[in-house]
Amino acid sequence: MRRKWTEALRGNFLILEQEEGDENSLKEIITKNEGEKVFLKNNSEVFLVEMLVEKEHINYYRCIEISDDHNLNRVAEEFKNFHYILYKEKGNYIGYISSGELAAFFEKKCNVIKTYTETILDTIDGSCTVVNADLEVLFWTKGAERLFSVKQKDIIGKQITDFFDPEHLELLNTLKNGTSLNHKQHKAREDLVVLINSNPVYLDGEIIGAVVAETDITSQIRLNQELSTTSEKLFALERESKIFKEDPFKMIRGNSMELKNAISMAKRAAETSANILIQGESGVGKELFAKAIHTIREGSDAPFIAINCGAIPATLFESEMFGYERGAFSGADSKGKKGKVELARGGTLFLDEIGEMPLEMQVKLLRLLQEKRYFPVGGTKEKEVDFRVIAATNRDLKQLVEEEKFRDDLYYRLNVVSIEIPPLRKRPGDVIELTHYFLYETSIKYNRPIHGISQELMQALLQHEWPGNIRELKNVVERLVVFSEDGELSIEHLPFQIEGYQTKNSLQYELDQNDSKSLTERLEEVERRILINELKRTKGNKKEVANRLNITRATLYNRLKKLGIEY
Ligand SMILES: Nc1ncnc2c1ncn2[C@@H]1O[C@H](COP(=O)(O)OP(=O)(O)OP(=O)(O)O)[C@@H](O)[C@H]1O
């Protein structure tokens, strides 16, 4: 409950209503009522009367009588002329007070409020800052210490603008304009986003300070962004899996005639159970085709087991392909292990890099494909298994057959239907679609929005030979996205040299061509190029250009004017 100043009134007093003149009887009364203040009241005035120690002399202190008036301002005003106030309520004298006593009362009251305030501010977890009209910090909570990494002892009593950039100080607005903020999102620093509440502190209609409370929401914002990116990824995946279920070949991007022919061959092959041989250079998408055929023939839930035929050592071929029974050989898993063939049961066995398979293994593979029966290593019971076969190679198998490095009987068994996937350089039209597709995919993967791709960069991609085919294109796009700045892809991050593109080194060559010009002219030419380049790069942001070149903005403007660059 709020305490009124009247609670500070003292009650030990006596009021005499008599004429001033009779000093002796007054002395007598004062002596008799020791411990009580004696007020002497005549028609127009009130005095506090006190006897000095020698008891011979009476002192008169002028007092004022206030009735039913709780207004503190009035009381303070009266103390300018009077020593004591005698307070009257509903016709009765309630008490008296001196200015000193009232001041002590308020000092105590202020101390109470101060300790409460300090304890409240120490207890709240968040950041709370209080400044006065001169921008001096009065309060700085532990939460503010944590949020801004500035210690209480260092900032209290100092100007807040000595610690923070005025551009980021919302409280300056509050102090200047009296604006209050409630839950406003505010960028307190480049790496810090807060929810801010701020209020001006008013006294007698004047702003004497401001209180600001801030809650760090940087991690919420980051989480929110991550959530929205993840949802976007999920959405894209859902969409792709839907498309993929409807037509698995939709995953194979590109619009060129060459690719469309290959897809249409593959679709037709997928209607049969024939063995299929996919040929094409490394990275053209042979495995992608194999998976699409598999999904159409066997369904997406059936197993798709890929074996890299060039990577299996001859000694392990049988155990890898056919698996082994329990205790088949020392060091083997005691429970036995299923072979790839068994794993592919009811699905597809994808024989990748078939051209790399050593001859002695080709015999074993041929037998397996002919009989669809096998003995697991260490097993006595023959197993029967059904699966489809798709083989892939980047070698010219026919040539290998001619060189007797590949068995012709195996070649004919695998090559019932053959599909040739053309290299990317033979279908440059696909570069555009694939680039955009990989850009979209990678920008989502790395959460880096990309504004698009420049004509110049696309030209460079179209001119490249792509020895690594689509795998290489995918990696190049990923690299461009990773090194992108503010959503812009830069041609400088291409991992290969581009014909006709002027890199920084070509500047020297061009300068050599200008040999009739003076040194100053040549230097100005270089400077002009640097400035134009930087202006383009920063989209004309002169402050940023000046920063990047470590010159003042004034110098930059002078140089632009001197060199006749309008931007
Ligand atoms: N047309 C395409 N559309 C989208 N992505 C593709 C396409 N072709 C290939 N890719 C992607 O390029 C990469 C290489 O493809 P894949 O592994 O199928 O090539 P490959 O011919 O089997 O290569 P290798 O001969 O080296 O095994 C994969 O990431 C694949 O998803």
The ligand as an SDF file (V2000), in Angstrom:
LIG
                    3D

 31 33  0  0  0  0  0  0  0  0999 V2000
   19.8930  -36.0370  -66.7210 N   0  0  0  0  0  0  0  0  0  0  0  0
   20.1930  -35.8630  -65.4410 C   0  0  0  0  0  0  0  0  0  0  0  0
   19.3930  -35.0980  -64.6770 N   0  0  0  0  0  0  0  0  0  0  0  0
   19.7110  -34.8880  -63.3810 C   0  0  0  0  0  0  0  0  0  0  0  0
   20.7820  -35.3810  -62.7630 N   0  0  0  0  0  0  0  0  0  0  0  0
   21.6080  -36.1550  -63.4790 C   0  0  0  0  0  0  0  0  0  0  0  0
   21.3500  -36.4360  -64.8400 C   0  0  0  0  0  0  0  0  0  0  0  0
   22.3380  -37.2270  -65.2770 N   0  0  0  0  0  0  0  0  0  0  0  0
   23.1670  -37.4330  -64.2770 C   0  0  0  0  0  0  0  0  0  0  0  0
   22.7500  -36.7810  -63.1760 N   0  0  0  0  0  0  0  0  0  0  0  0
   23.4320  -36.7190  -61.8920 C   0  0  0  0  0  0  0  0  0  0  0  0
   24.8390  -36.7350  -62.1700 O   0  0  0  0  0  0  0  0  0  0  0  0
   25.5540  -37.5640  -61.2660 C   0  0  0  0  0  0  0  0  0  0  0  0
   26.2480  -38.6890  -62.0350 C   0  0  0  0  0  0  0  0  0  0  0  0
   25.2630  -39.5810  -62.5450 O   0  0  0  0  0  0  0  0  0  0  0  0
   25.4470  -41.1520  -62.5650 P   0  0  0  0  0  0  0  0  0  0  0  0
   26.1470  -41.6360  -61.3120 O   0  0  0  0  0  0  0  0  0  0  0  0
   24.1390  -41.7570  -62.8750 O   0  0  0  0  0  0  0  0  0  0  0  0
   26.4390  -41.2530  -63.7640 O   0  0  0  0  0  0  0  0  0  0  0  0
   27.1650  -42.5690  -64.3270 P   0  0  0  0  0  0  0  0  0  0  0  0
   27.1180  -42.4280  -65.7850 O   0  0  0  0  0  0  0  0  0  0  0  0
   26.5780  -43.7710  -63.7000 O   0  0  0  0  0  0  0  0  0  0  0  0
   28.6400  -42.3110  -63.7890 O   0  0  0  0  0  0  0  0  0  0  0  0
   29.8470  -43.4000  -63.6470 P   0  0  0  0  0  0  0  0  0  0  0  0
   30.0690  -43.9750  -65.0030 O   0  0  0  0  0  0  0  0  0  0  0  0
   31.0130  -42.5570  -63.2000 O   0  0  0  0  0  0  0  0  0  0  0  0
   29.3760  -44.3740  -62.6400 O   0  0  0  0  0  0  0  0  0  0  0  0
   24.5330  -38.0830  -60.2940 C   0  0  0  0  0  0  0  0  0  0  0  0
   24.5210  -37.2310  -59.1670 O   0  0  0  0  0  0  0  0  0  0  0  0
   23.2090  -37.9540  -61.0470 C   0  0  0  0  0  0  0  0  0  0  0  0
   22.1240  -37.8190  -60.1720 O   0  0  0  0  0  0  0  0  0  0  0  0
  1  2  1  0
  2  3  1  0
  2  7  2  0
  3  4  2  0
  4  5  1  0
  5  6  2  0
  6  7  1  0
  6 10  1  0
  7  8  1  0
  8  9  2  0
  9 10  1  0
 10 11  1  0
 11 12  1  0
 11 30  1  0
 12 13  1  0
 13 14  1  0
 13 28  1  0
 14 15  1  0
 15 16  1  0
 16 17  2  0
 16 18  1  0
 16 19  1  0
 19 20  1  0
 20 21  2  0
 20 22  1  0
 20 23  1  0
 23 24  1  0
 24 25  2  0
 24 26  1  0
 24 27  1  0
 28 29  1  0
 28 30  1  0
 30 31  1  0
M  END
$$$$
